[in-house]
Amino acid sequence: MRIRIVDAFTDRPFAGNPAGVLLLDADSFPEDGWLQRVAAEVNLSETAFAHPTPGAQDTDWALRWFTPRAEVNMCGHATLATAHILHSTGAARGPVRFGARCGVLTTTAAEDGTITMDFPVAPLTSVVVTGEISAAIGADVLSVHETGDDVGDLMVEVVDERTVRALTPDIAAVAALPSRRGLVVTAAAESPATTGYDFVSRGFFPAVGIDEDPVTGSAHTALAPFWSRRLGRDALIGLQASARSGLVRTVLSGDRVRLSGRAVTVIDGELHAHP
């Protein structure tokens, strides 16, 4: 069984967010325990498992994502990585429809390798700013929003880009906050005209075994509507300012958002521990 490691939301190796990708030959998934053990062995923020869905009217592949600790409802970078493998290996041509926990996700590939993914917009609900959140991230907080069941984060707005970049959060305190996954901390870009991106973010998800995620596609289903309303534009570029870093292009369209990025296959190997 072939297993790949793909760096997503980047056009060069060793940047962006790495994801494991396993394309399964069967028309169903192995048992959940095996999937979770593989994800723990790969030990990346997510490992994607996909199998074809012959005969299905609305999907081409079924797709699931696992962190080293848990299955998640939505993942952007591992979806991008899976679509990249399907197109780069010739296993798929044209749009690919993935059936996932959060619904049907359609991806398309451009000639330059850019993958565009169609995701549901995360519903944003304003919540009270508490001292626990400020203490957990070590910075003053301007606003906080819940991001719905599929994303499961608290989206925390801080004063500026420098604050986002300088964060050294108390991970144990983040884990104790009332969110299913963790925190996405964001601010407007300091100099969008010169840097080429409109907002910045970082993601901390200790509840699912990820202290800091390099580039979080799913978080941009919340970041895109938030910043589109603030900035008055449907098309934006977000920079996730982790150590690896990556760019996510977003286009808001009603209750859907298109997320775009590139990907690079870094490792192509063989998994011997079959289910």
C-alpha positions in Angstrom: 0.0 0.0 0.0 1.5 3.3 -1.1 1.7 6.2 1.4 2.8 9.7 0.5 3.8 12.7 2.5 2.7 16.0 0.7 3.5 19.5 1.8 0.3 21.5 1.2 -0.3 25.3 0.7 3.3 25.7 -0.6 5.1 25.4 -3.9 8.4 24.1 -2.3 9.4 21.2 -0.1 9.7 21.5 3.7 7.2 24.4 3.9 3.5 24.6 4.2 1.7 21.8 6.1 2.7 18.2 5.6 -0.1 15.6 5.3 0.0 11.8 5.0 -2.1 10.5 2.1 -3.3 6.9 1.6 -5.4 6.0 -1.5 -7.2 2.8 -0.7 -8.1 0.2 -3.4 -11.2 -1.1 -1.7 -14.7 0.6 -1.8 -14.9 0.9 2.0 -12.6 2.0 4.8 -10.7 -0.4 7.1 -11.7 -0.4 10.8 -11.3 2.9 12.6 -8.7 1.6 15.0 -6.3 0.8 12.1 -6.8 4.2 10.6 -6.1 5.9 13.9 -2.9 3.8 14.4 -1.6 4.7 11.0 -2.2 8.4 11.7 -0.4 8.1 15.0 2.5 6.4 13.3 2.7 9.0 10.6 2.5 11.6 13.4 1.6 14.6 11.2 -1.2 17.0 11.9 -3.5 15.0 9.6 -3.4 11.8 7.6 -6.0 11.5 4.8 -7.5 8.2 3.8 -9.6 8.0 0.6 -11.3 5.3 -1.4 -13.2 5.5 -4.7 -17.0 5.4 -4.7 -18.0 3.6 -7.9 -21.6 4.0 -8.7 -22.2 7.0 -6.4 -24.1 9.8 -8.0 -22.7 12.8 -6.0 -19.2 11.7 -5.1 -16.1 10.2 -6.7 -14.1 9.4 -3.5 -14.8 9.0 0.2 -12.4 11.0 2.4 -11.6 10.9 6.1 -8.9 12.7 8.1 -7.2 11.7 11.3 -4.8 13.6 13.6 -2.4 11.5 15.7 -5.1 11.4 18.3 -8.6 11.8 16.8 -10.7 11.9 13.6 -11.7 15.4 12.5 -14.8 16.6 10.7 -13.0 18.9 8.3 -9.4 19.4 7.0 -8.2 21.7 4.3 -4.6 20.9 3.8 -5.0 17.1 3.7 -7.8 17.5 1.2 -5.5 19.6 -0.9 -2.8 17.0 -0.5 -5.2 14.2 -1.6 -6.4 16.1 -4.6 -2.7 16.8 -5.5 -1.9 13.1 -5.5 -4.9 12.1 -7.5 -4.1 14.7 -10.2 -0.3 14.3 -10.2 -0.5 10.5 -10.5 -3.2 10.6 -13.2 -5.7 8.8 -10.9 -8.2 11.7 -11.5 -8.9 14.2 -14.2 -11.2 17.2 -13.9 -13.1 18.0 -10.8 -13.0 15.5 -7.9 -16.0 15.3 -5.5 -15.1 14.0 -2.0 -17.7 12.7 0.3 -16.7 13.7 3.9 -18.1 14.2 7.3 -18.8 17.9 6.5 -20.5 17.2 3.2 -19.4 17.0 -0.4 -16.2 18.9 -1.1 -15.2 19.5 -4.8 -11.7 20.2 -5.9 -10.4 21.4 -9.2 -6.8 21.5 -10.5 -5.3 24.2 -12.7 -2.6 23.7 -15.3 0.0 25.2 -12.9 -0.8 22.7 -10.2 -3.0 25.0 -8.1 -5.8 23.2 -6.4 -9.0 25.0 -5.6 -11.3 23.4 -3.0 -15.0 24.3 -2.4 -15.9 24.2 1.3 -18.8 25.3 3.4 -18.4 28.6 5.3 -18.0 28.2 9.0 -20.8 29.9 11.0 -19.4 32.6 13.2 -20.9 33.3 16.6 -19.5 36.1 18.7 -18.7 35.1 22.3 -17.6 37.1 25.4 -13.9 37.8 25.6 -12.6 36.3 28.9 -9.5 36.7 30.8 -8.7 33.0 30.4 -8.3 33.4 26.7 -6.0 36.4 27.0 -4.0 34.6 29.7 -3.7 31.5 27.5 -2.3 33.3 24.5 -0.4 36.0 26.5 -1.9 38.9 24.6 -4.9 41.3 24.7 -7.9 40.1 22.8 -10.2 42.3 20.6 -12.9 39.7 19.7 -13.7 36.0 19.9 -15.9 33.9 17.7 -17.0 30.3 17.8 -16.6 28.6 14.4 -19.3 25.8 14.4 -19.2 22.1 14.8 -17.1 21.2 11.7 -14.2 23.5 12.5 -14.6 23.6 16.3 -12.2 26.4 17.1 -12.4 29.7 19.0 -11.2 32.4 16.5 -9.4 35.1 18.5 -8.7 38.5 17.0 -5.7 40.4 18.4 -4.5 43.9 17.7 -1.9 43.4 14.9 0.3 41.1 12.9 3.3 41.5 15.2 1.2 40.2 18.1 0.2 37.1 16.1 3.8 36.4 15.1 5.2 36.9 18.7 2.7 34.6 20.4 4.0 32.0 22.8 0.8 30.5 24.2 0.4 28.4 27.3 -0.6 25.2 25.5 -2.0 23.6 28.7 -4.2 26.7 29.2 -5.3 26.6 25.5 -6.3 22.9 26.0 -8.4 23.8 29.0 -10.5 26.4 27.0 -14.1 25.5 25.9 -13.4 24.6 22.3 -13.4 21.2 20.6 -10.1 21.7 18.8 -8.4 24.9 20.0 -7.6 28.5 19.0 -7.1 30.3 15.7 -5.5 33.7 16.5 -5.7 36.3 13.7 -5.0 40.0 12.8 -5.1 42.1 9.7 -1.8 42.2 7.7 0.5 45.1 8.6 1.4 46.0 5.0 -0.8 44.1 2.5 0.3 46.3 -0.4 3.9 45.2 0.0 3.6 41.7 1.5 0.8 40.4 -0.8 -1.4 39.0 1.9 -4.4 40.5 3.7 -4.5 38.8 7.1 -2.4 36.6 9.3 -3.2 33.7 11.6 -1.8 30.9 13.7 -3.5 27.8 14.9 -3.1 25.9 18.3 -5.0 22.7 18.6 -3.8 20.7 21.6 -7.2 19.0 22.1 -6.5 16.9 19.0 -2.7 16.5 19.6 -1.4 19.5 17.6 0.3 22.2 19.6 0.7 24.4 16.6 -0.6 23.5 13.1 1.6 24.9 10.2 -1.2 25.9 7.8 -4.9 25.2 8.6 -7.2 25.2 5.6 -10.3 24.5 7.6 -9.7 27.5 9.8 -9.9 29.7 6.7 -13.5 28.7 6.2 -14.0 31.0 9.3 -11.2 33.5 8.6 -12.4 34.2 5.0 -15.9 35.4 5.9 -14.6 37.3 9.0 -12.0 39.2 7.0 -14.1 39.6 3.9 -16.7 41.5 5.9 -14.0 43.6 7.6 -12.1 44.4 4.4 -15.0 44.6 2.0 -13.6 42.1 -0.6 -14.6 38.5 -1.4 -11.1 37.5 -2.6 -8.3 37.6 0.0 -5.0 36.0 0.7 -4.2 34.7 4.2 -0.7 33.9 5.6 -0.5 31.4 8.4 2.6 32.6 10.2 3.9 29.4 11.6 7.6 28.4 11.4 6.9 26.6 8.1 4.4 29.2 6.9 1.9 29.0 4.0 -0.5 31.0 1.9 -4.2 30.3 1.5 -6.1 32.1 -1.2 -9.8 32.5 -0.3 -12.9 33.6 -2.3 -16.2 33.9 -0.5 -19.3 33.0 -2.4 -22.5 33.0 -0.4 -22.4 30.1 2.1 -19.4 28.5 0.4 -15.7 29.5 0.3 -13.1 28.5 -2.3 -9.6 27.8 -0.8 -6.7 27.6 -3.2 -3.0 26.6 -2.9 -0.2 24.5 -4.3 1.3 21.2 -3.0 4.5 19.2 -3.3 5.0 15.5 -2.9 8.0 15.0 -0.6 7.9 11.3 0.3 6.5 8.4 -1.7 6.8 5.1 0.1 5.2 1.8 1.0 3.2 0.9 4.1 3.7 -2.7 5.1 1.3 -2.8 8.0 -1.9 -3.6 6.1 -5.3 -3.8 7.8 
